[in-house]
Amino acid sequence: MIKIIYEDNHLLIIEKPINIPVQADYSQDKDCLTLLKEYIKEKYHKPGNVYLGLVHRLDRPVGGIMVFARTSKAAARLSKQIKDKTFKKTYIAVVNGKIDLEGTMKDKLIKDEKTNITKVSSNGKEAILNYKRLAYKNNFSLVKIDLITGRSHQIRVQFASRNHPLYGDQKYNLKPEKGPIALFAKKIEFMHPTTNELLTFEIQTPNRYPFNIFK
């Protein structure tokens, strides 16, 4: 079962497992949205269809923290925070090579819907992130990433385009290592959609290779 981190009448915050899609896709595998609707339906004995709003996404191979909205009003208010860039998302990743100590990446990205590949293109939408190198070992850099925009595959494409592909990225790393991609959604920070209280949720980085070589 999916780990529940926090829930109230407006929010459901979870740790998404790796290799489970956020919503139904062509694979027809069980997805987070369906599983969580079943959880709510069973726990609260709700008849009929259960509402659960998807306000942001994680790629299928990526695990970590996510928030879902339990009402349409909460979904609209969270979506506005994301649009206004006041909803903060922090990731931890392991990339190949020794990257600069810190920096900002700005690109324009475009996604090919047929191939599901995102590319840097002058015709694309603006993509921005800030990063900081936390450690370097065995020709890998452990980086903390503050995502400013949320484009499809953004982190993976921006680092790969600068010759620092993510460990285990089967799509954008030309020589991908075996094992899960080393990208993890570690922290989110946003205003509660009804109380306006600032909420911060942070979870532990996975104790698996290559994250654990930096301990």
C-alpha positions in Angstrom: 0.0 0.0 0.0 1.1 3.6 -0.6 2.5 5.3 2.5 0.2 8.1 3.8 2.2 11.0 5.3 -0.7 13.3 6.2 -4.4 13.7 5.5 -7.2 16.0 6.4 -10.5 16.9 4.7 -8.7 18.9 2.0 -5.4 17.2 1.5 -3.8 13.8 1.1 0.0 13.7 1.2 1.8 10.5 0.2 5.2 8.9 -0.6 4.9 7.7 -4.2 6.7 4.4 -4.7 9.0 4.1 -7.7 7.6 2.5 -10.9 4.0 3.2 -10.1 2.3 5.7 -12.5 0.7 8.7 -10.9 -2.4 8.3 -13.0 -3.7 5.6 -15.4 -1.7 5.2 -18.6 -1.3 2.9 -21.6 0.3 0.2 -19.3 -3.0 -0.4 -17.5 -0.9 -0.9 -14.3 -2.4 0.1 -11.0 -1.8 3.9 -10.5 -1.5 6.1 -7.5 -4.8 8.0 -8.2 -6.8 4.9 -8.5 -5.2 3.2 -5.4 -5.7 6.4 -3.3 -9.4 6.7 -4.3 -9.9 3.1 -3.3 -8.2 3.9 0.1 -10.5 6.9 0.7 -13.6 5.1 -0.4 -12.8 2.2 2.0 -11.6 4.2 5.0 -14.5 6.7 5.0 -17.2 4.4 3.6 -17.9 6.7 0.8 -20.6 5.7 -1.7 -20.2 6.3 -5.4 -17.2 8.0 -7.0 -14.5 9.6 -4.8 -13.0 12.9 -5.8 -9.2 13.2 -5.7 -7.5 16.0 -7.6 -4.1 15.6 -9.2 -2.3 19.0 -8.9 1.3 17.9 -9.8 3.1 14.9 -11.1 6.2 12.7 -10.7 7.6 10.6 -13.5 6.8 6.9 -13.2 10.4 5.8 -12.3 10.7 8.6 -9.7 9.6 8.2 -6.1 8.9 10.7 -3.3 6.5 13.1 -1.8 3.3 14.2 -3.5 0.1 16.1 -2.5 -3.4 15.3 -3.8 -6.5 17.5 -3.3 -9.5 16.0 -1.7 -11.9 18.8 -2.9 -12.1 20.7 -6.1 -11.6 24.0 -4.2 -8.4 22.7 -2.7 -7.3 21.5 -6.1 -7.9 25.0 -7.6 -6.0 26.8 -4.8 -3.0 24.4 -4.9 -2.9 24.7 -8.7 -2.8 28.5 -8.4 0.1 28.2 -6.0 2.0 26.1 -8.5 1.2 28.6 -11.3 2.3 31.5 -9.1 5.5 29.6 -8.1 4.8 29.8 -4.4 4.4 26.0 -4.1 8.0 24.8 -3.4 9.4 21.4 -4.5 12.8 20.1 -3.5 14.4 17.1 -5.0 17.6 15.1 -4.3 19.5 13.6 -7.3 22.7 11.8 -8.1 24.3 13.0 -11.4 27.3 11.8 -13.3 30.5 13.9 -13.0 31.5 16.8 -10.7 29.0 19.5 -11.2 29.6 23.2 -10.1 29.0 23.8 -6.5 25.7 25.7 -7.2 23.9 27.3 -10.0 20.7 28.0 -11.9 19.6 26.2 -15.1 17.4 28.1 -17.6 16.2 26.5 -20.8 13.2 26.3 -23.1 11.8 22.7 -23.2 9.4 21.1 -25.6 7.8 17.6 -25.3 7.1 15.3 -28.2 3.8 13.7 -27.2 4.3 10.8 -29.6 7.7 9.7 -28.3 7.3 11.1 -24.7 10.8 12.7 -25.1 11.5 16.3 -23.9 14.1 18.4 -25.7 15.7 21.8 -25.3 14.2 24.0 -28.0 13.8 27.7 -28.7 10.1 26.9 -29.4 9.6 25.4 -25.9 8.3 26.7 -22.6 10.6 28.2 -20.0 12.2 25.8 -17.5 14.1 27.0 -14.4 15.7 25.2 -11.5 18.3 26.0 -8.9 20.7 23.4 -7.6 23.4 23.0 -5.0 26.1 20.2 -4.9 26.0 18.6 -1.5 28.7 16.0 -2.0 31.0 14.4 -4.6 32.3 10.8 -4.6 33.2 8.1 -7.1 32.6 10.6 -10.0 29.0 11.2 -8.8 27.6 14.5 -7.5 24.8 14.5 -4.9 22.7 17.5 -5.7 19.7 19.3 -4.0 17.3 20.8 -6.6 14.8 23.5 -6.1 12.3 23.3 -9.0 11.0 26.7 -10.0 8.9 25.4 -13.0 7.5 22.0 -13.5 8.0 20.9 -17.1 7.8 17.3 -18.1 11.1 15.5 -17.4 12.6 18.9 -16.7 15.3 17.9 -14.1 16.4 14.9 -16.2 16.7 16.8 -19.5 18.4 19.9 -18.0 21.2 18.0 -16.3 21.6 15.6 -19.2 21.9 18.5 -21.6 24.9 19.8 -19.6 26.7 16.4 -19.6 25.6 15.5 -16.1 22.9 12.9 -16.7 21.1 11.4 -13.7 22.3 8.0 -12.5 20.1 5.2 -13.9 18.1 7.5 -16.2 17.0 5.1 -19.0 15.7 7.8 -21.2 18.2 10.7 -21.1 21.4 9.0 -19.9 23.3 7.7 -23.0 25.0 5.0 -20.8 22.5 4.4 -18.1 23.6 2.5 -15.0 21.5 -0.5 -13.9 19.0 0.2 -11.1 16.3 2.8 -10.4 16.9 6.4 -11.4 18.6 8.5 -8.7 15.9 11.2 -8.4 13.7 11.6 -5.4 11.1 14.2 -4.4 12.2 15.0 -0.9 10.3 18.1 0.3 7.2 20.2 -0.5 6.2 23.5 1.0 2.9 25.3 0.4 0.0 27.1 2.0 -2.9 25.0 3.2 -5.8 25.7 0.8 -8.3 26.6 3.5 -6.4 27.7 6.6 -3.5 29.5 4.7 -1.1 27.9 7.2 2.4 27.3 5.8 2.9 23.5 5.5 6.3 21.8 5.1 6.7 18.1 4.6 10.1 16.4 4.2 10.9 12.7 3.9 14.1 10.6 4.2 16.2 10.0 1.1 16.1 6.3 0.1 18.8 4.2 1.7 19.8 2.6 -1.7 22.7 2.9 -4.2 23.9 5.5 -5.2 22.3 7.7 -2.6 23.8 5.7 0.3 27.5 6.2 -0.9 27.3 9.8 0.4 26.5 8.8 4.0 
